[in-house]
Amino acid sequence: MSHLTDAQVALQLQDLAGWSHEGDAIVKTYKFNDFIEAISFMNQVAFYAEKLEHHPEWSNVYNKVMVRLISHDVSGITSRDIQLAKRMEQILQPKRF
């Protein structure tokens, strides 16, 4: 798998509010109401990341989750990073019945 060009990353980030391109990664900080919401989000993402076999670099401080996505095998951003970022955004969308 090859990494995306800067132009391809910029195009993909148009649909990912709050995400930015920093160096060889895309990053975002999520802010939640409290620690439980932050950890719940991380747990939901973890199950998807494991299935995707692509794991985020992230950290948590109380109600904030700082995320950095990079594909280390190509030292850049790939479609897997975009796919994981999109899934993170979907997790936060209200469920519609």
N, C-alpha and C positions, 0 to 999 in steps of 0.2 A: 504494500500500500504506500502510495506517495503522499507527501504533504500537500496541502492546498496552497495556492499562491495568495499573496496579500489581497489581490483583487477578489479572489473567490471567497476568502474569509470575510472581507468587507461586505460582500453581497449577502452572505449567510447571516451576518450579524444584524442586518436590517430587520430581520424578523425575530431577533432575540433582544428584547428590551433590557437595558442595563448591563449587557455584556460588552466587554471591550477587548481589543486586541493589544496585548502587551508582550512584546518580544516574540517568543516562539509559542505563546499560549493565549488562550482566551480566559478572561477572569470576570468574576462577579461576586459581590457581597450581598447576601440575603439577610434581611432583618425580620425577625419574628416577634410575636408578642412576649414570648418567654422562652426559657430553656427547653421545656417539654416540646413546644412546637418546633424548635430548631432541631432537636434530636430526632423527633418523629420524621421530619423532612429527610434528614440524613439517612435514617433507616430505610425509608422508602426508596431513596436513590440507590442505596447500597445493594438492594436486591436486583434492581435493573442493571447496575454496573457489573455485578457478578455475572449475570446472564450474558451481558455484552462482552465480558472479559476485557473490560476497559475501566480502570479505576481512577477516580479523581484524586488530585492533591487538594486537600481541604483541611480546614481547622474550624474550631468552634470556640467562641467565647460568649458565654451566657446566651443571648438571643440572636447572635450573629453567626452566620456560616460563610466563611470565605472560601471560594472555589477557584481553582486554577486547573484548566484542562490542557493537556499536552500529550501527544503521542511520542513517548520517549524513543520508540524503535525507529522513528524517522526524524527525531529532533524537531518536530513541528506540529502543526495543526492538521488533523485529518478529518475525514467524514465521521469517524467515530466520536471525535470531540464534539462536533456539531450535533450529532445524534444524541449524545448524552446531555448536552446543554438543553436541547429541545425537550427531552424527557423531564428534566428538572422543571422546566417551565410548565409542562403539562401537569405535573404533580400538584402544582400550586393553583391550577385552574379549578374553580368551583364545579362540583359534579352537577350535571344536568340530567334530570330524569324525564 
